[in-house]
Amino acid sequence: MGVTIYDIAEQAGVSIATVSRVFNNHTRVSEATRRRVLRVAAELGYQPHVSAQSLARRKTHLIAAVIPVLSNFFYMEVIRGMQDAVAESDFDLLLYAAPSPQEIDSQLERALQKGRADGLLLLSTPLTEAYRNRLKSARGSIVLVDAADPDFDSVSVDNVKGGYMATRYLIDLGYERIAHITVAPEPPPAVQRRQGYEQALREAGRSVDPALIAASGRKPYGFVEEAGYEAMRQLLERDERPDAVFVASDIQALGALKALQEAGLQVPRDMGLVGFDDIVVSKYVGLTTLRQPMYEMGRIAIEKLLSRLKHPERSVSHTVFSPRLVVRRTCRSRAVREVSGMSDR
């Protein structure tokens, strides 16, 4: 039997993927490693050919990520963390973006096709029984991001706690009619943030008024600026408008701010506003928000998946981050600003 890239990898002390990268002139290989691999290949009398390349593809060295919406600040930051972590490995990242919730099925099927990827990251997607069975039957390495399930590794944020903190903060500031802007249909993070909102109201002895919960029914759906704009317009048309709003995401909060400005209302004089995420632009508009570690979520998700690929029999693990309140200028001041221990950023 002739020399294969497995022989070269073993003698050079590198992975098969690294040998493949050298022969394909990939930039993600150090010059020292490249020289060592080429020297070993020459010593063994190896010449790249089709059959050897086929052997190298027994493992794809690809990680697939199914993402609901690619053009979203939250996902862009999570992906940045994923890319940085993948760059430190012998793997590449393959993204499958679903423009709408209805298209997640088809993208998931593409990602799970045999031979496409060695592992899968599934972002912000509720696991129906059908999804759960499909993932189990795939028998691959799978990590959920921004979602959780007992059967799979996951990285998420305590969204219930975040929704509670945002609403409790507004209550403590003295706001009376606190509304909530969510999305329709609601992915798990939105459902959980609304649960936290409702929990804080009930603990304060207040009822949950369905008229104060709004979501856009128009396209584009989800955590997008247009949805926040449309939902805020709905709230402003109520017979008795709210005096504060907890918005399920910062990007929606930007749309809500636009609707308030068009209505001639000022923040925080006429209405308080709290978002969720702490995307880069939030500090420039002075948005009070709940910060979640988006970049770290992406990195840890990749680390979990790589660990699962190496140790497929290890116990399922769940990493849950706690959000942090970041106080800026979209809520009226009170002593609670000092009690929170947070400052403008």
Secondary structure, DSSP 8 states (H G I E B T S, - for coil): ----HHHHHHHHTS-HHHHHHHHTT-SSS-HHHHHHHHHHHHHHT----HHHHHHHTTS--EEEEEES-SS-HHHHHHHHHHHHHHHTTT-EEEEEE-SSGGGHHHHHHHHHSTTS-SEEEEES----HHHHHHHHHHTSEEEEES--BTTBEEEEE-HHHHHHHHHHHHHHTT-SSEEEE--SS--HHHHHHHHHHHHHHHHTT----GGGEE---SSS-SSSHHHHHHHHHHHHTSSS--SEEEESSHHHHHHHHHHHHHTT--TTTT-EEEEEE--TTHHHHT-EEEE--HHHHHHHHHHHHHHHHH-TTS---EEEE--EEE--SSS---THHHHHT----
